[in-house]
Amino acid sequence: MSDRVKTPPAARASAARRVEKLVRPEVRDLAPYSVADASGMVKLDAMENPHSWSEKMRAEWLAWLRDTPVNRYPDPQAAELKVQIRRSEGLERDQPLVLGNGSDELIQLLSTLFARPGAAVLSVAPSFVMYRRCAIASGMEFVEVPLERESFALDTDAVLAAVIQHQPSLIFLAYPNNPTGNLFDPEGIMAVTRGAHGLVVIDEAYSPFAGDTWIGRWREFDNVLVMRTLSKLGLAGLRLGYLLGASAWTKQLDKLRLPYNINVLTQRSAAFALRHRDVFRRQANEICRQREALFAALSAIEGLKVWPSRANFLLFRSFGVAADSIFEGLKQRNVLIKNLDGTAPALAHCLRVTVGTADENAAFLAALEQTLADKGVEAFGRG
Ligand SMILES: *Cc1c(COP(=O)(O)O)cnc(C)c1O
């Protein structure tokens, strides 16, 4: 017997009226963050590391987790994990760190820190969507400055002009940028940093593949934090990101952080994984090799433009065949990538593919060539 009761239509309508009255319009207008269903697909849409762990490493991990006291609250400071992060990144032993439930949570925390009437967050366009979502959610103005056409380089003069006009409290620059894959000129970022009265966060989500970092540079400034995550390295399911920088900033953020935001399974698992950093380094190196092979293969396909990348994904544009048709054609062939067409003017006809294993990339290329052959015939009315 079911005891589930349906909400009467009148109650639903009056709830909607309350929401209308009580919830800020910009929140009501936010579109849900939607993620495509990937069951049974070659999953190349979310910049995950496709490689698994050896049986031996799995067994060690489970043994390590066995005695984890899940009946107790986790260590609110995650001290053991921080030691491992500092060690594996070659940071100083007293380097202040703020940990987040993914760097997404850190973006939210940073927005909360500066939220006050009239305050602004600035980033470039196109870039990572969470900067905007978190700014809006915390009631801040969001200012975006277009990247240079086609090259997606940082338009330093335009950013500096916007900095002077809007006086943002917070600036996000992804290094390398998502979804364009390029590293902005460090000199340009430094100029922006010198011109800004607010905090500049260098988002190094793709550092395992980038070959460059701000870890050696941020100390020259009193307004730079570096943000990283273990997600793209191969631990997306654990949800762990961290911010590093001067303690004047990290102390404020640590007060706003919910005390137990990093659960005990994540703390222990991430500490374990970082002890095996070499495994992940080798995987990242393999992904970089695959990236170059995939770049060469895509570049050789007529009707496509591919941008070079310092991350674990490639951005490409289609001429002739619609991006929607490519996306759907791949999906019918069981390959899931990301369609960016329509998400920003600069990304018209663009798609983004995550670099997978050699086999996954081959499956993607085969599906792409079949799709282009089919659709190309339709698009050009041949055959
Ligand atoms: C994926 C991504 C993140 C989010 O990482 P999580 O730690 O998984 O929340 C942050 N910044 C950029 C630029 C990303 O692409």
The ligand as an SDF file (V2000), in Angstrom:
LIG
                    3D

 15 15  0  0  0  0  0  0  0  0999 V2000
   36.3370   21.5780  -14.0350 C   0  0  0  0  0  0  0  0  0  0  0  0
   36.7040   22.9270  -13.6270 C   0  0  0  0  0  0  0  0  0  0  0  0
   36.6020   23.3380  -12.2920 C   0  0  0  0  0  0  0  0  0  0  0  0
   35.7920   22.5570  -11.2690 C   0  0  0  0  0  0  0  0  0  0  0  0
   36.4480   21.5850  -10.6820 O   0  0  0  0  0  0  0  0  0  0  0  0
   35.8810   20.7950   -9.4260 P   0  0  0  0  0  0  0  0  0  0  0  0
   37.0180   20.7840   -8.4990 O   0  0  0  0  0  0  0  0  0  0  0  0
   35.5250   19.4600   -9.9670 O   0  0  0  0  0  0  0  0  0  0  0  0
   34.6930   21.5070   -8.8480 O   0  0  0  0  0  0  0  0  0  0  0  0
   37.0850   24.5820  -11.9360 C   0  0  0  0  0  0  0  0  0  0  0  0
   37.5750   25.4160  -12.8660 N   0  0  0  0  0  0  0  0  0  0  0  0
   37.6480   25.0790  -14.1580 C   0  0  0  0  0  0  0  0  0  0  0  0
   38.2070   26.0500  -15.1300 C   0  0  0  0  0  0  0  0  0  0  0  0
   37.1990   23.8310  -14.5810 C   0  0  0  0  0  0  0  0  0  0  0  0
   37.2100   23.5410  -15.8800 O   0  0  0  0  0  0  0  0  0  0  0  0
  1  2  1  0
  2  3  1  0
  2 14  2  0
  3  4  1  0
  3 10  2  0
  4  5  1  0
  5  6  1  0
  6  7  2  0
  6  8  1  0
  6  9  1  0
 10 11  1  0
 11 12  2  0
 12 13  1  0
 12 14  1  0
 14 15  1  0
M  END
$$$$
